[in-house]
Amino acid sequence: MKWCGGYGVRPLRPLITGLAVIGLFAVFYWAIGPEHFHTTIQPEAFAPLYFSIITFTTIGYGDVAPLGWVRYVAGSEGLLGLTLMAVFTVTLARKLIR
């Protein structure tokens, strides 16, 4: 957490960490394959990245839905997204106040 928040004054660090989390989860979703998802979007090649972004930001449109145990993985990504967006907001506010 020390690196991610930069002691509360480096907003670029949680932003980079968030992008890395999105990328890692997208690779994971791509690796497990489309049989663990119900999707209505085309092309399906970008579905893992799209799903990772939507889940990280906790928007959840519903056009891509995880099935089975992948729901728990998506839930953990959502919690990471909430936490990292809060850290980013706090560090940005502290940077602007200084």
N, C-alpha and C positions, 0 to 999 in steps of 0.2 A: 504494500500500500504506500510505502514511502516513495518508491519510484513513481507509481501511478499518479499520486497527487502532488508530488514535488513540494511537500510541506505546505500545500494549500496555495501556492502562488504560481504554478506552472500549468496553465490550462491546456497546453498542447499535449502534455503527457497523457491525461485521461482520454483525450480525443484519439491519439495514436493507439492506445490500449484498446479502446472501443472498436476501432477499425480492425485491429488484429483479432479480437474476439469474433467479430462478424465473419472475417475471413476463415478462421479456424472452424467455426461451426458450419459455414457453408461447405468447406471441404469435407467435413464429417458427414453432412447430409448428402453430399454427392457420392461419398464412398459407400454408404449403406444402401443406396439405390432408391429408385422411385416406387418400389413395391411397399415402402413404409409410409407413403404419402397418398393422400387423395388430392388431386390437383385438377383445376379446370383451365389453367393458363397454357398458352402456347407461345414460343417453343419451350419445351420442358428442360432444355439445356441450361436456362438461367433460373429455373425454379429453386434450386438450393440457395443461391445467392439472394434471390428475392425473398424467400421464406426467412432466411437468416436476418435480413435487414428489417423486415416487418416484425419478426419476433423480438429482436433486440430493442426496437423502439416501442414495443408493446402496442402496436397499432392493431394487428390481428384482423385483417380483412375477411378471412375465411375462405379465400379461393384456393389456398393450399393448406391442408390440414394433416398433421401427423397422426399416425395410427400406432396403436400398441404402446410399447415401452418408449418410443421416441417422444411421446408426449411429455415425459419427465425430463428428457434432455432439452426439449424446447422450453419447458418451464424454467429450467435452470438458466438458460440463455436469457429469458425475459427478466429474471431476477438480477443477473449480471448487468443487463442493459439499464435497468432502473438505478442500480447502484452507481454505475459508471456515469450515467447522465447526471445524477445528483452531484457526484464528485466534480464533474466538469463545470456544472453551474456554480458550485461553491468556489472553485479555484478561479473561475472567470470573474466572479463578483469580487473576490478578494484582490485580484490583480487590478481591476478597475478602480477599487476604492483607494489603493495605495497611491 
